[in-house]
Amino acid sequence: MIRHSNITSESWKSLPWKKFRKNLFRLQKRIFKAIKVDDIAKAKSLQKLVLKSTSAKLIAIRQVTQLNKGRKTAGIDGKKALNFKERFELLKSLSRANDWKHQGLREVPIPKKNGKTRILKVPTISDRAWQCLVKYALEPAHEATFHARSYGFRTGRSTQDAQKIIFNNLRSISNGQNKIVIELDIKKCFDRISHKSIMERLIASSAVKLGIFRCLKAGINPEFPEQGTPQGGIVSPLLANIALNGIEEIHSSVRYADDMIIFLKPNEDADKVLKKVTGFLKERGMELSEEKTKVTATTDGFNFLGWNFKVQSNGKFRSTPSEENFKAMREKVKTIVNNSNYGAEVKASKLAPIIRGWRNYHRHCDMSNVRDSLWHISHRTFKVFLKQKKTNRYMAESLVKKAFPTVSYSENRFVNVKGEKSPFDGDLIYWSQRESKLYDGTSAKLLKKQNHTCARCNMKILPGEDIHLHHIDGNHDNWKTKNLEMIHQSCHQYTHMSKSES
């Protein structure tokens, strides 16, 4: 039983989170190993323990109320956040996790690049907490079955893994110059997945299956009552991966969620491969988009996950930021730079994470095609900063340097995750060292110095939670190494948490 004082914020902060994380991970590791040895009955029994676990429930509540990026988006009940007292009340509600009844979903229209609209279906906070809890039980079981070349929406895997697989298949020693690729596009994947195909493949107890079934039915399109996973649900990406798992075995390929590239040698028949893919998707209620699925020569180039991939006439492989991706970044920068409500210092602080994030994403590709454009963007920003009152040339240059941080590059040097490894396999040393390598500069040095652990809770840095750079004395202008440490996002929040809502 969790006891807490009248000061609920202090009670929440003082809960033994480190112990909770260890308890949950211990169960998840056992589920993963049970499926690996084909002991499904034991895995289902352990999943029931996850649903009953107070540790798992509290971590799920913390995830949806404190850590998730979309946590401030309200469901149909209009609630955008829970105070600390309401979080403890939700803990009591989750005692009914085995017989959970989903509320309706709030529909939020999201404009797409092609001018059309995508409907995001947002569950209530309590439903999100239940989905998160169920995901903790389902994910390790299915991670034990997922294909090695599936990288989307999987803990510990990334788009850079997919990028490196493409490099491995199309570089000169792989005869990439003579290959062709199929750019696979599944028509309205999340809206068309058959509920039956998900339920048949779900490794879960009957209670969890019933809850998932209710979750799916809460987000149905009346036009297709037996299809679709609600986009916006925490568990939806996992369900999509469960339905699509195995498509990678049809032919040499790489998949990121519902985006997929298939590699063909010169003598291989694209139509035969596409026929097999069509059959696979039909069983799951889906179909290919004839309009967007293309067969392309590698020398003509193709776009995938924000990059353009091309094999040059001399056989050399090139990966560069796609024009569409670069344009989207430029538009974000332009919006901030031209905003008259912001001063130069505010603009610089808002630009820095955008530029750093964009450069980090592309740190393993060739940036020569955008180098000049990047210089012009930063130079124009400098001229705008210089126009501001009380800003001299030196200050403007300093702010531009802050707004456009540099990131080291290593073309095609990303190291792929090993085979079918998963964070649930318990290899903490491998995963903590791998996570540390995703950071560079000061952050990377600090993580190495901290032995790949959080400086606050002393737990290994593992996939699944963001790591923040913390200034110990609270002075963000003090960049001395002694004043810096790398800590979990949640640990960072607790460090700054007051008695008010976080």
C-alpha positions as CSV (number, residue, x, y, z in Angstrom):
1,M,0.0,0.0,0.0
2,I,1.3,3.5,-0.9
3,R,1.0,5.9,2.0
4,H,1.2,9.6,1.4
5,S,1.0,12.8,3.4
6,N,-1.4,15.7,3.1
7,I,1.2,17.4,1.0
8,T,0.6,15.3,-2.1
9,S,3.3,16.9,-4.2
10,E,6.0,15.9,-1.6
11,S,4.5,12.4,-1.3
12,W,4.6,12.0,-5.1
13,K,8.2,13.2,-5.3
14,S,9.4,11.0,-2.4
15,L,8.0,7.8,-3.7
16,P,10.7,5.1,-4.3
17,W,10.8,5.5,-8.1
18,K,14.1,3.7,-8.4
19,K,12.6,0.7,-6.7
20,F,9.5,0.9,-8.9
21,R,11.6,0.9,-12.1
22,K,13.6,-2.1,-10.9
23,N,10.4,-4.0,-10.0
24,L,8.8,-3.3,-13.4
25,F,12.0,-4.1,-15.4
26,R,12.4,-7.4,-13.5
27,L,9.0,-8.5,-14.6
28,Q,9.5,-7.3,-18.2
29,K,12.8,-9.2,-18.4
30,R,11.1,-12.4,-17.3
31,I,8.3,-12.0,-19.8
32,F,10.9,-11.5,-22.6
33,K,12.8,-14.6,-21.6
34,A,9.7,-16.7,-21.3
35,I,8.6,-15.9,-24.9
36,K,12.2,-16.6,-26.1
37,V,11.9,-20.1,-24.7
38,D,8.3,-20.4,-26.0
39,D,6.7,-20.5,-22.6
40,I,3.6,-18.5,-23.4
41,A,1.7,-19.6,-20.4
42,K,4.4,-18.3,-18.0
43,A,4.6,-15.0,-20.0
44,K,0.8,-14.5,-19.7
45,S,1.0,-15.2,-16.0
46,L,3.8,-12.6,-15.6
47,Q,1.7,-10.1,-17.7
48,K,-1.0,-10.4,-15.1
49,L,1.5,-9.5,-12.4
50,V,2.4,-6.3,-14.4
51,L,-1.2,-5.3,-14.4
52,K,-1.5,-5.8,-10.7
53,S,1.9,-4.2,-9.9
54,T,1.6,-0.9,-8.0
55,S,5.1,-0.1,-9.3
56,A,3.9,-0.5,-12.9
57,K,0.7,1.5,-12.3
58,L,2.6,4.5,-10.8
59,I,5.2,4.5,-13.5
60,A,2.4,4.5,-16.1
61,I,0.7,7.4,-14.4
62,R,4.0,9.3,-14.2
63,Q,4.7,8.6,-17.9
64,V,1.4,10.0,-19.1
65,T,1.1,13.0,-16.7
66,Q,4.7,14.1,-16.5
67,L,6.9,12.7,-19.3
68,N,5.0,12.2,-22.6
69,K,5.2,15.1,-25.1
70,G,1.5,15.1,-25.7
71,R,0.6,15.0,-22.0
72,K,-1.2,18.4,-22.1
73,T,-3.6,17.3,-24.8
74,A,-7.1,16.8,-23.3
75,G,-9.4,13.9,-24.1
76,I,-13.2,14.1,-24.2
77,D,-13.4,14.8,-20.5
78,G,-11.5,18.1,-21.1
79,K,-8.8,17.3,-18.6
80,K,-5.3,18.5,-19.7
81,A,-3.5,17.6,-16.5
82,L,-3.9,15.8,-13.2
83,N,-2.7,17.3,-9.9
84,F,-0.9,15.1,-7.4
85,K,-4.1,14.1,-5.5
86,E,-5.8,13.1,-8.8
87,R,-2.7,11.0,-9.7
88,F,-3.1,8.9,-6.5
89,E,-6.9,8.6,-7.2
90,L,-6.0,7.3,-10.7
91,L,-3.8,4.7,-9.0
92,K,-7.0,3.4,-7.3
93,S,-8.9,3.3,-10.6
94,L,-6.2,1.2,-12.2
95,S,-7.0,-1.6,-9.7
96,R,-9.7,-2.4,-12.3
97,A,-7.1,-2.8,-15.1
98,N,-8.4,-6.3,-15.8
99,D,-11.8,-5.0,-16.6
100,W,-11.1,-1.6,-18.1
101,K,-13.8,0.2,-20.0
102,H,-12.6,2.8,-22.5
103,Q,-14.2,6.2,-22.8
104,G,-14.7,7.8,-26.2
105,L,-11.9,9.6,-28.1
106,R,-11.5,13.3,-28.8
107,E,-10.9,13.9,-32.5
108,V,-8.2,16.4,-33.3
109,P,-7.7,17.3,-37.0
110,I,-4.0,17.5,-38.0
111,P,-3.1,19.0,-41.4
112,K,-0.9,16.7,-43.6
113,K,1.8,17.7,-46.1
114,N,-0.4,16.9,-49.1
115,G,-3.1,19.3,-47.9
116,K,-5.4,16.6,-46.5
117,T,-6.3,16.1,-42.9
118,R,-5.3,13.3,-40.5
119,I,-7.6,12.7,-37.5
120,L,-5.7,12.3,-34.2
121,K,-7.9,10.4,-31.7
122,V,-7.0,11.4,-28.2
123,P,-7.9,9.2,-25.2
124,T,-8.5,10.6,-21.8
125,I,-5.6,10.7,-19.3
126,S,-7.0,7.7,-17.4
127,D,-7.3,5.7,-20.6
128,R,-3.8,6.7,-21.6
129,A,-2.5,5.5,-18.2
130,W,-4.3,2.1,-18.8
131,Q,-2.8,1.8,-22.3
132,C,0.6,2.6,-21.0
133,L,0.3,0.0,-18.2
134,V,-0.9,-2.6,-20.8
135,K,2.0,-1.7,-23.1
136,Y,4.4,-2.4,-20.2
137,A,3.0,-6.0,-20.2
138,L,2.7,-6.5,-24.0
139,E,5.9,-4.9,-25.3
140,P,8.5,-7.3,-23.8
141,A,6.5,-10.3,-25.0
142,H,6.3,-9.0,-28.6
143,E,9.9,-7.6,-28.6
144,A,10.9,-11.3,-28.3
145,T,9.2,-12.0,-31.6
146,F,9.8,-8.9,-33.7
147,H,12.0,-9.0,-36.8
148,A,15.6,-7.7,-36.6
149,R,15.0,-5.3,-39.5
150,S,12.0,-3.6,-38.0
151,Y,13.0,-0.3,-36.4
152,G,10.0,2.0,-36.0
153,F,8.3,2.6,-32.6
154,R,10.6,0.2,-30.8
155,T,12.5,0.9,-27.7
156,G,16.2,1.1,-28.3
157,R,15.9,1.4,-32.2
158,S,15.8,4.4,-34.4
159,T,15.6,5.9,-37.9
160,Q,19.5,5.9,-37.9
161,D,19.4,2.1,-37.7
162,A,17.3,2.0,-40.9
163,Q,19.6,4.5,-42.5
164,K,22.6,2.3,-41.9
165,I,20.8,-0.8,-43.2
166,I,20.2,1.0,-46.5
167,F,23.9,2.0,-46.6
168,N,24.9,-1.7,-46.0
169,N,22.7,-2.8,-48.8
170,L,23.6,-0.1,-51.4
171,R,27.3,0.7,-50.8
172,S,29.8,-0.2,-53.5
173,I,30.9,-3.6,-52.1
174,S,27.2,-4.6,-52.1
175,N,26.9,-3.7,-55.8
176,G,24.3,-1.0,-54.9
177,Q,24.8,0.7,-58.3
178,N,23.0,-2.2,-60.1
179,K,20.2,-2.7,-57.6
180,I,16.6,-1.3,-57.6
181,V,14.4,-0.6,-54.6
182,I,10.7,-0.8,-54.0
183,E,9.4,2.2,-52.0
184,L,6.5,0.6,-50.2
185,D,3.5,2.6,-49.1
186,I,0.6,1.1,-47.2
187,K,-2.7,2.9,-47.8
188,K,-4.0,4.4,-44.5
189,C,-2.2,1.7,-42.5
190,F,-3.4,2.7,-39.0
191,D,-7.0,3.2,-40.3
192,R,-7.2,-0.2,-42.1
193,I,-5.5,-2.8,-39.8
194,S,-8.0,-5.6,-39.2
195,H,-9.0,-5.9,-35.5
196,K,-9.2,-9.7,-36.0
197,S,-5.6,-9.9,-37.3
198,I,-4.4,-7.9,-34.2
199,M,-6.3,-10.1,-31.7
200,E,-5.1,-13.3,-33.3
201,R,-1.5,-12.3,-33.0
202,L,-1.7,-10.7,-29.5
203,I,0.3,-12.5,-26.8
204,A,-1.8,-11.6,-23.8
205,S,-4.3,-12.9,-21.2
206,S,-8.0,-12.9,-22.0
207,A,-8.5,-9.8,-19.8
208,V,-5.9,-7.8,-21.6
209,K,-7.3,-8.9,-25.0
210,L,-10.7,-7.7,-23.9
211,G,-9.3,-4.4,-22.9
212,I,-7.4,-4.0,-26.1
213,F,-10.6,-4.9,-28.1
214,R,-12.6,-2.2,-26.3
215,C,-9.7,0.2,-26.9
216,L,-9.9,-0.6,-30.7
217,K,-13.7,-0.3,-30.7
218,A,-13.5,3.1,-29.0
219,G,-11.7,4.6,-32.0
220,I,-13.5,2.9,-34.9
221,N,-14.6,4.6,-38.1
222,P,-18.3,3.8,-38.6
223,E,-17.4,3.2,-42.3
224,F,-14.9,0.5,-41.3
225,P,-16.2,-1.0,-37.9
226,E,-13.8,-3.9,-38.0
227,Q,-10.6,-2.0,-38.8
228,G,-8.2,0.6,-37.5
229,T,-6.1,1.5,-34.5
230,P,-6.7,5.0,-33.1
231,Q,-3.9,7.3,-34.0
232,G,-3.1,9.1,-30.7
233,G,-3.3,6.0,-28.5
234,I,-0.1,5.0,-26.6
235,V,-0.6,1.3,-27.5
236,S,-1.5,1.9,-31.2
237,P,2.1,1.9,-32.6
238,L,2.8,-1.4,-30.8
239,L,-0.4,-2.9,-32.2
240,A,0.6,-1.8,-35.7
241,N,4.0,-3.5,-35.3
242,I,2.3,-6.7,-34.1
243,A,0.1,-6.8,-37.2
244,L,2.9,-6.0,-39.7
245,N,5.6,-8.2,-38.0
246,G,6.8,-10.8,-40.5
247,I,6.5,-8.7,-43.7
248,E,10.3,-8.2,-43.5
249,E,10.7,-12.0,-44.3
250,I,9.2,-11.7,-47.7
251,H,12.4,-10.2,-49.2
252,S,15.5,-8.3,-48.2
253,S,14.2,-5.1,-46.7
254,V,14.1,-2.6,-43.9
255,R,10.9,-1.4,-42.2
256,Y,10.2,1.7,-40.0
257,A,6.6,1.4,-38.8
258,D,4.5,1.4,-41.9
259,D,7.3,2.7,-44.2
260,M,9.4,0.1,-45.9
261,I,12.2,-0.2,-48.5
262,I,12.7,-3.5,-50.3
263,F,16.1,-4.2,-52.0
264,L,16.1,-6.1,-55.3
265,K,19.0,-7.4,-57.3
266,P,19.0,-6.8,-61.1
267,N,17.6,-10.3,-61.9
268,E,14.8,-10.2,-59.3
269,D,11.2,-9.6,-60.3
270,A,9.5,-6.7,-58.5
271,D,6.0,-7.8,-59.5
272,K,6.5,-11.2,-57.8
273,V,7.7,-9.5,-54.6
274,L,4.8,-7.0,-54.6
275,K,2.3,-9.9,-55.1
276,K,3.6,-11.5,-51.9
277,V,3.4,-8.2,-50.1
278,T,-0.2,-7.6,-51.3
279,G,-1.2,-11.1,-50.0
280,F,0.4,-10.5,-46.6
281,L,-1.4,-7.2,-46.2
282,K,-4.7,-8.5,-47.4
283,E,-4.7,-11.0,-44.5
284,R,-4.4,-8.1,-42.2
285,G,-7.1,-5.9,-43.8
286,M,-4.6,-3.6,-45.6
287,E,-3.5,-2.8,-49.1
288,L,-0.7,-1.0,-51.0
289,S,-1.1,2.5,-52.2
290,E,-0.5,2.1,-56.0
291,E,-0.1,5.8,-56.3
292,K,2.8,6.0,-53.8
293,T,4.5,2.6,-54.1
294,K,7.4,2.9,-56.5
295,V,10.1,0.8,-58.1
296,T,13.2,3.0,-58.4
297,A,16.7,2.5,-59.6
298,T,19.2,3.3,-56.9
299,T,21.1,5.6,-59.3
300,D,17.9,7.7,-59.6
301,G,17.7,8.2,-55.8
302,F,14.8,7.9,-53.4
303,N,13.5,9.6,-50.2
304,F,13.0,7.7,-46.9
305,L,12.6,9.0,-43.3
306,G,13.8,12.5,-44.1
307,W,16.8,11.5,-46.2
308,N,17.6,11.2,-49.9
309,F,19.5,8.1,-50.8
310,K,21.4,7.8,-54.0
311,V,24.1,5.7,-55.6
312,Q,26.3,7.8,-57.8
313,S,27.5,6.7,-61.3
314,N,30.9,5.8,-59.7
315,G,29.2,3.4,-57.3
316,K,29.6,5.6,-54.2
317,F,26.6,5.7,-51.9
318,R,25.3,9.1,-50.7
319,S,22.8,9.9,-48.0
320,T,21.7,13.6,-47.7
321,P,18.9,15.5,-46.0
322,S,15.9,15.4,-48.3
323,E,14.7,18.6,-49.8
324,E,11.3,18.3,-48.1
325,N,13.0,17.8,-44.7
326,F,15.4,20.7,-45.2
327,K,12.5,22.9,-46.3
328,A,10.5,22.0,-43.1
329,M,13.4,23.0,-40.9
330,R,13.9,26.3,-42.8
331,E,10.2,27.2,-42.3
332,K,10.5,26.6,-38.5
333,V,13.6,28.9,-38.4
334,K,12.0,31.5,-40.5
335,T,8.9,31.6,-38.3
336,I,10.9,32.3,-35.2
337,V,13.4,34.7,-36.8
338,N,10.5,36.8,-38.2
339,N,8.5,36.9,-35.0
340,S,8.4,40.5,-33.8
341,N,7.2,39.4,-30.4
342,Y,10.6,37.8,-29.6
343,G,13.8,39.6,-28.8
344,A,17.1,38.3,-30.2
345,E,17.9,36.3,-27.0
346,V,14.5,34.6,-27.0
347,K,14.9,33.8,-30.7
348,A,18.3,32.3,-30.1
349,S,17.1,30.1,-27.2
350,K,14.1,28.9,-29.3
351,L,16.3,28.2,-32.4
352,A,19.0,26.3,-30.6
353,P,17.1,23.1,-29.9
354,I,15.6,23.0,-33.4
355,I,19.0,23.4,-35.1
356,R,20.7,21.0,-32.7
357,G,18.0,18.4,-33.1
358,W,18.0,18.7,-36.9
359,R,21.8,18.5,-37.1
360,N,21.9,15.5,-34.7
361,Y,19.3,13.7,-36.9
362,H,21.5,14.1,-39.9
363,R,24.9,13.6,-38.3
364,H,25.5,10.4,-40.2
365,C,24.9,11.7,-43.7
366,D,26.6,14.0,-46.2
367,M,25.7,17.6,-45.4
368,S,27.6,19.2,-48.4
369,N,24.4,19.9,-50.3
370,V,23.0,22.1,-47.6
371,R,26.1,23.7,-46.2
372,D,25.8,26.9,-48.2
373,S,22.1,27.2,-47.4
374,L,22.8,26.8,-43.7
375,W,25.3,29.6,-43.8
376,H,22.8,31.9,-45.6
377,I,20.1,31.1,-42.9
378,S,22.5,31.9,-40.1
379,H,23.8,35.0,-41.8
380,R,20.2,36.3,-42.3
381,T,19.5,35.6,-38.7
382,F,22.6,37.6,-37.7
383,K,21.3,40.6,-39.7
384,V,17.9,40.4,-38.0
385,F,19.6,40.2,-34.6
386,L,21.8,43.2,-35.5
387,K,18.7,45.4,-36.2
388,Q,17.5,45.0,-32.6
389,K,18.2,48.0,-30.3
390,K,21.1,47.7,-27.9
391,T,22.5,44.7,-29.9
392,N,26.0,45.3,-31.3
393,R,27.9,43.2,-33.7
394,Y,29.7,41.2,-31.0
395,M,26.4,40.4,-29.2
396,A,24.7,39.4,-32.5
397,E,27.5,37.0,-33.4
398,S,27.4,35.5,-30.0
399,L,23.6,34.9,-30.2
400,V,23.9,33.4,-33.7
401,K,26.5,31.0,-32.4
402,K,24.1,30.0,-29.6
403,A,21.2,29.7,-32.1
404,F,23.1,27.6,-34.5
405,P,25.2,25.1,-32.4
406,T,27.6,22.9,-34.3
407,V,27.3,19.1,-34.2
408,S,30.1,16.7,-35.2
409,Y,29.5,14.5,-38.3
410,S,30.5,11.0,-39.2
411,E,29.0,9.9,-42.5
412,N,27.7,6.4,-42.5
413,R,29.5,5.6,-39.2
414,F,26.4,4.9,-37.1
415,V,26.7,1.5,-35.4
416,N,23.5,-0.6,-35.8
417,V,21.8,-2.3,-32.9
418,K,23.0,-6.0,-32.8
419,G,20.6,-8.4,-34.5
420,E,17.5,-9.1,-32.5
421,K,18.7,-7.5,-29.2
422,S,16.2,-5.8,-27.1
423,P,16.4,-3.6,-23.9
424,F,14.3,-6.3,-22.2
425,D,17.1,-8.9,-22.6
426,G,18.8,-7.5,-19.4
427,D,22.1,-6.5,-21.0
428,L,22.4,-3.2,-19.1
429,I,26.0,-2.6,-20.0
430,Y,25.4,-2.9,-23.8
431,W,22.3,-0.7,-23.7
432,S,23.6,2.0,-21.4
433,Q,26.8,2.4,-23.5
434,R,24.8,2.4,-26.7
435,E,22.5,5.1,-25.4
436,S,25.5,7.2,-24.4
437,K,26.9,7.1,-27.9
438,L,23.7,8.8,-29.2
439,Y,24.9,12.0,-27.5
440,D,27.9,14.1,-28.5
441,G,30.1,16.8,-27.1
442,T,29.8,17.7,-23.4
443,S,26.8,15.3,-22.9
444,A,28.8,12.3,-24.2
445,K,31.8,13.2,-22.0
446,L,29.6,13.5,-18.9
447,L,27.8,10.2,-19.6
448,K,31.2,8.5,-19.9
449,K,32.4,10.1,-16.7
450,Q,29.2,9.0,-14.9
451,N,29.8,5.4,-16.2
452,H,26.6,5.7,-18.3
453,T,24.4,6.2,-15.3
454,C,22.0,9.0,-14.1
455,A,23.8,11.3,-11.7
456,R,20.8,11.5,-9.5
457,C,19.2,8.0,-9.2
458,N,22.5,6.2,-10.2
459,M,20.5,3.9,-12.5
460,K,21.9,2.9,-15.9
461,I,20.9,5.2,-18.9
462,L,18.6,2.9,-20.9
463,P,16.4,3.4,-23.9
464,G,12.9,4.8,-23.1
465,E,13.5,8.0,-21.3
466,D,15.1,11.3,-22.4
467,I,18.3,12.4,-20.7
468,H,18.7,16.1,-19.7
469,L,21.8,18.2,-19.1
470,H,21.4,19.7,-15.7
471,H,23.2,22.8,-14.3
472,I,23.7,22.0,-10.6
473,D,23.8,25.6,-9.4
474,G,20.8,26.6,-11.5
475,N,22.9,29.1,-13.5
476,H,22.5,28.2,-17.2
477,D,25.5,30.5,-18.1
478,N,27.8,28.4,-15.9
479,W,29.2,25.7,-18.3
480,K,32.0,24.5,-16.1
481,T,32.2,20.7,-16.1
482,K,31.8,20.6,-12.3
483,N,28.5,22.3,-12.6
484,L,27.0,19.9,-15.2
485,E,25.5,16.4,-14.9
486,M,23.4,14.1,-17.1
487,I,20.1,13.0,-15.5
488,H,16.8,11.3,-16.4
489,Q,14.0,13.6,-17.5
490,S,12.0,12.5,-14.5
491,C,14.9,13.1,-12.1
492,H,15.4,16.6,-13.6
493,Q,11.7,17.3,-13.0
494,Y,11.9,16.2,-9.4
495,T,15.0,18.3,-8.9
496,H,13.1,21.4,-9.8
497,M,9.7,20.4,-8.5
498,S,8.0,22.7,-6.0
499,K,4.8,22.2,-4.2
500,S,2.9,23.5,-7.2
501,E,2.0,21.3,-10.2
502,S,5.0,20.2,-12.3
